[in-house]
Amino acid sequence: MSSPLVSVEDYEKRAAEIIPAGSFDYFRCGAGDELTLGLNRSCFERIRIRTRVLRSGSKRDMKVTLFGEELAMPIGIAPSAMQQITHPEGEVGNARAAASRGVVYTLSTVATYSLEQVAAETPGSPKWFQLYIFKDRTLTESLVRRAEKAGFKAIVLTVDAPMFGIRRAIMRNKFSLPPHLVIRNLEGHLPPVKQGQDAPNIQDYMSGQLDPTLSWDDVKWLQNFTKLPVIVKGILSKEDAILAADAGVQGIWVSNHGARQLDSVPATIEALPEIAAAVGDRTTIFMDGGINEGTDVFKALALGAKMVFIGKPALWGLAVDGQQGVENVLDILRKELDLAMAFTGCQKVADIGRCHVAHESEYYKF
């Protein structure tokens, strides 16, 4: 009898046994020597939580309100490509899990279920759409229009992918889209992804379709034709955060693309504080990268994020048990966050602040 799965790490280990090795590496890997991939986790480990006693009360309220919509907790699901690779339920199972737990689900452009399919399976639930800007601007605009029509509530514009990083695991495995799967949102709009041993890997295919000449003018272009909130995803410096706020975006998503673009960039939890300090009073700050425990969520909230997003943990849950697996992962993180709030005397999410965390160096001055 197998041991119960009681942590995100447990789900990752079980997922590694289920997902074929080449596909698992596609989701797990980072760029280059994977220094930043390691930093996304190790930098959380250097942050200490400062507890407070005799203040906890009996219950904590984790609800947050974003763009006029109340959410059950400050944890959402980040966009990840081609989720049917991990489980037949794919994006639909992931989105259903998010809906059942009252949190945001973000659908990737490069999904194996379409915008319309996901919307039909999760009516009324909070969903955002992650957008790449293609060389074909007509295609790009049509994706936004489809998201609007399907009831998605925000556009998450990925701005850190003028090209894709050097991901050696993908290169070694010659990873390409499995022959039984299709990128549904792009079906009929772009040449089909070639299959077989000699086919280009999926990131080379996508690199050939995306516009590498993007500028802040393209953010304004997007804002001019959609009434949905625009969130820019992939900001790692206060300079870019200020430009984003100046452009009037409704959200800044601090992200290093899962450490998959350029190695040696900072972990997102390292970049978060300066961005929150620079523009946290002008726009809403989100963050992903390295979130494996509810204590990680707490630390990110304390350092200025309004909400955090998980990508890989949701995929590991999906691989293990479809929708139910993702729900279990969300429940684990919720319980861990609740305990962190209890031990620090935070009754609601807004109570979590900079006073509740310290860097490890602050405890080694003797």
C-alpha positions in Angstrom: 0.0 0.0 0.0 1.5 3.4 -1.0 2.0 6.1 1.5 -0.6 9.0 1.6 0.3 12.1 -0.3 0.4 14.9 2.3 2.6 17.5 0.5 3.3 19.1 -2.9 6.6 17.3 -2.8 4.8 13.9 -2.4 2.7 14.7 -5.5 5.7 15.6 -7.5 7.5 12.3 -6.7 4.3 10.4 -7.6 3.9 12.4 -10.8 7.5 11.5 -11.8 6.5 7.8 -11.7 3.4 8.4 -13.8 4.4 10.9 -16.5 6.8 9.6 -19.2 10.4 10.8 -18.4 10.7 13.0 -21.5 7.4 14.7 -20.8 8.1 15.1 -17.1 11.4 16.8 -17.9 9.5 19.2 -20.2 7.5 20.4 -17.3 10.2 20.2 -14.6 13.2 21.7 -16.4 14.7 25.1 -16.3 17.0 27.1 -18.6 20.8 26.6 -18.8 22.4 25.0 -15.8 19.1 25.5 -13.9 20.7 27.9 -11.3 17.5 30.0 -11.3 15.3 26.9 -11.1 17.1 26.1 -7.8 16.9 29.7 -6.6 13.2 29.7 -7.0 13.1 27.2 -4.1 16.2 27.9 -2.1 15.4 31.7 -1.8 12.2 30.8 0.0 14.2 28.7 2.4 16.2 31.8 3.4 13.2 33.7 4.6 12.0 33.2 8.2 8.4 33.7 9.5 8.2 35.8 12.6 5.5 34.3 14.8 3.2 36.1 17.2 1.4 34.4 20.1 -1.9 34.8 21.9 -3.4 36.5 18.9 -4.7 33.7 16.6 -8.5 33.5 17.3 -10.4 30.5 16.2 -10.7 31.1 12.4 -8.9 32.9 9.6 -10.5 34.5 6.6 -8.5 33.9 3.4 -10.9 35.6 1.0 -9.5 38.2 -1.4 -11.3 40.4 -4.0 -9.8 41.0 -7.4 -11.3 43.0 -10.2 -14.6 43.0 -8.4 -14.7 39.2 -7.9 -14.4 37.5 -4.5 -12.0 34.5 -4.4 -11.7 31.9 -1.7 -8.0 32.3 -1.1 -4.9 34.2 -2.5 -3.7 31.2 -4.5 -4.5 30.8 -8.2 -3.4 28.4 -10.9 -0.8 29.6 -13.4 -0.9 28.9 -17.1 0.9 25.8 -18.2 1.0 24.4 -21.8 -0.4 21.2 -23.1 -1.8 19.7 -19.9 -3.3 16.6 -21.5 0.3 15.3 -21.6 0.0 14.8 -17.8 -3.6 13.5 -17.7 -6.5 13.1 -20.2 -8.6 15.7 -18.2 -5.9 18.3 -19.0 -6.9 21.9 -18.7 -10.6 21.0 -18.1 -9.7 19.0 -15.0 -7.4 21.7 -13.7 -10.0 24.4 -14.3 -12.7 22.3 -12.6 -10.5 21.9 -9.6 -10.0 25.7 -9.4 -13.7 26.3 -9.8 -14.5 23.9 -7.0 -12.1 25.6 -4.6 -13.1 29.2 -5.6 -9.8 30.3 -7.1 -8.6 31.7 -10.4 -7.6 29.4 -13.2 -5.4 30.8 -16.0 -5.6 29.1 -19.3 -2.5 29.0 -21.6 -2.7 30.0 -25.2 -0.8 26.7 -25.8 -3.6 24.5 -24.4 -4.8 21.1 -25.4 -8.4 22.1 -24.7 -9.8 25.3 -26.2 -11.0 28.5 -24.6 -14.6 27.5 -25.4 -14.2 23.9 -24.1 -12.8 25.1 -20.7 -15.5 27.8 -20.4 -18.3 25.3 -21.1 -17.0 23.0 -18.4 -16.6 25.7 -15.8 -19.5 28.3 -16.2 -19.3 31.3 -13.9 -16.0 30.4 -12.3 -13.1 32.9 -12.3 -10.9 32.3 -15.3 -8.1 34.4 -16.9 -6.5 33.9 -20.3 -2.8 33.9 -20.9 -1.9 35.5 -24.2 1.2 35.5 -26.5 1.4 38.1 -29.2 1.9 36.4 -32.5 3.4 37.7 -35.7 -0.2 37.4 -37.0 -1.9 40.2 -35.1 -5.3 39.2 -36.5 -4.8 35.8 -34.8 -3.8 37.5 -31.5 -6.8 39.8 -31.5 -9.1 36.9 -32.3 -7.9 35.0 -29.3 -8.7 38.0 -27.1 -12.2 38.3 -28.6 -12.8 34.6 -28.0 -11.7 35.0 -24.4 -14.1 37.9 -23.9 -17.0 36.0 -25.5 -16.3 32.9 -23.4 -16.4 34.9 -20.2 -12.8 35.1 -19.2 -12.2 37.9 -16.7 -8.7 39.1 -17.5 -5.9 38.9 -20.1 -2.5 37.8 -18.8 0.0 39.1 -21.4 3.3 37.2 -21.3 6.1 39.7 -22.0 9.2 37.7 -21.2 9.1 35.4 -24.3 10.5 37.2 -27.4 12.1 33.8 -27.8 12.3 30.7 -25.7 15.3 29.9 -23.5 17.8 27.1 -23.8 16.1 24.2 -22.1 18.6 21.4 -22.4 16.3 18.7 -21.1 13.9 19.4 -24.0 16.8 19.4 -26.4 18.2 16.1 -25.2 14.8 14.4 -25.2 13.8 16.0 -28.6 10.5 16.6 -26.9 7.6 17.3 -29.3 3.9 17.4 -29.0 2.5 13.8 -28.7 0.7 12.7 -31.9 -2.7 12.4 -30.3 -2.8 16.0 -29.0 -3.6 19.3 -30.7 -3.0 22.9 -29.6 -6.7 23.7 -29.7 -6.7 27.4 -29.5 -4.5 27.7 -32.6 -6.1 24.9 -34.6 -6.9 26.1 -38.1 -5.0 29.3 -37.6 -1.4 28.2 -37.7 0.4 25.3 -39.5 -0.1 22.1 -37.5 2.7 21.0 -35.3 4.7 18.4 -37.1 4.9 15.0 -35.4 7.6 12.3 -35.3 11.2 11.9 -34.4 12.5 14.5 -36.8 9.8 17.1 -35.9 11.0 20.4 -34.3 10.5 20.5 -30.5 7.5 22.5 -29.4 9.4 25.5 -28.2 11.1 25.8 -31.6 7.7 25.6 -33.3 6.3 28.3 -31.0 9.4 30.6 -31.4 8.7 30.7 -35.1 5.2 32.0 -34.5 5.7 34.6 -31.9 6.6 38.3 -32.5 10.1 39.0 -31.2 9.8 42.7 -31.8 7.4 43.5 -28.9 7.5 46.8 -27.1 5.4 48.8 -24.7 3.5 50.0 -27.7 2.1 46.5 -28.0 0.7 46.7 -24.4 -1.1 49.9 -25.4 -2.3 48.2 -28.6 -3.9 45.4 -26.5 -5.4 47.8 -24.0 -7.0 49.8 -26.8 -9.2 47.0 -28.1 -10.1 45.0 -25.0 -12.1 46.1 -22.0 -10.8 43.3 -19.9 -8.1 44.0 -17.3 -4.6 43.5 -18.7 -1.9 41.9 -16.5 1.7 41.8 -17.7 3.4 38.6 -16.8 7.2 38.3 -16.7 8.4 41.4 -14.8 11.6 41.0 -12.8 12.8 44.6 -12.2 11.4 47.8 -10.6 12.3 49.7 -13.8 10.0 47.5 -15.9 7.4 47.6 -13.2 7.3 51.4 -13.3 6.9 51.3 -17.1 4.1 48.8 -16.7 2.3 51.0 -14.1 2.9 54.0 -16.3 1.2 52.1 -19.1 -1.9 51.7 -16.9 -1.9 47.9 -16.6 -4.2 46.5 -13.9 -1.7 44.0 -12.7 2.0 43.1 -12.7 2.8 39.4 -12.5 6.3 38.9 -11.1 7.6 35.8 -12.9 10.8 34.3 -14.4 8.7 31.9 -16.6 9.4 29.0 -14.2 13.1 29.7 -14.6 12.8 28.5 -18.2 14.0 31.6 -20.1 17.4 32.9 -19.0 19.4 31.2 -16.3 21.0 33.4 -13.6 18.0 35.8 -13.4 16.7 36.3 -9.8 14.2 34.0 -8.1 10.8 35.7 -8.2 10.7 36.0 -4.4 14.0 38.0 -4.7 12.6 40.3 -7.3 9.2 40.8 -5.6 10.1 43.3 -2.8 11.6 46.0 -5.0 8.7 45.7 -7.4 6.1 45.9 -4.7 7.9 48.9 -3.1 8.1 50.7 -6.5 4.5 50.2 -7.7 2.5 48.3 -5.2 0.3 51.4 -4.5 -0.4 51.9 -8.3 -1.3 48.4 -9.5 -1.9 44.8 -8.3 1.1 42.6 -7.8 1.0 38.9 -8.4 3.8 36.3 -8.3 4.6 32.7 -9.3 7.7 30.6 -9.1 8.9 28.1 -6.5 5.6 28.0 -4.5 5.6 24.5 -2.9 4.1 25.1 0.5 1.6 27.4 2.2 4.4 29.0 4.1 5.8 30.1 0.7 2.4 31.7 -0.1 2.6 33.5 3.3 6.1 34.8 2.6 5.1 36.1 -0.8 2.1 37.9 0.6 4.2 39.4 3.3 6.7 40.8 0.7 4.0 42.5 -1.4 2.1 40.0 -3.6 -1.7 40.3 -3.6 -1.9 36.7 -4.8 0.4 33.9 -5.8 0.0 31.3 -8.6 1.1 27.7 -8.8 2.0 26.0 -12.0 3.9 22.7 -11.5 2.2 21.7 -8.2 -1.2 21.8 -10.0 0.3 19.7 -12.8 1.6 17.1 -10.4 -1.8 16.9 -8.8 -3.4 16.5 -12.2 -1.0 13.7 -13.2 -1.7 11.8 -10.1 -5.5 12.0 -9.9 -7.0 14.4 -12.4 -9.3 17.1 -11.0 -9.3 15.4 -7.6 -5.5 15.6 -7.4 -5.4 19.3 -8.1 -8.1 19.8 -5.5 -6.0 17.9 -3.0 -2.9 20.1 -3.8 -5.0 23.3 -3.3 -6.4 21.9 0.0 -2.8 21.1 1.2 -1.6 24.6 0.4 -4.7 26.2 2.0 -4.2 24.3 5.2 -0.6 25.2 5.4 -1.4 28.9 4.8 -4.0 28.8 7.4 -1.5 27.5 10.0 1.0 30.2 9.1 -1.7 32.8 9.6 -2.7 31.3 12.9 0.8 31.2 14.2 1.5 34.8 13.2 -1.8 36.2 14.5 -3.2 37.2 11.1 -7.0 37.0 11.0 -7.3 38.0 7.3 -5.0 38.2 4.3 -4.7 42.0 4.6 -3.1 41.5 8.0 0.0 39.7 6.5 2.8 42.3 6.2 6.5 42.8 6.0 6.7 42.6 9.8 5.9 38.9 9.6 9.1 37.8 7.8 12.8 38.3 8.0 15.8 37.2 6.0 17.9 34.5 7.6 20.9 37.0 7.7 19.0 39.0 10.3 19.3 36.1 12.7 23.1 35.5 12.2 24.5 38.8 13.3 26.2 37.4 16.4 
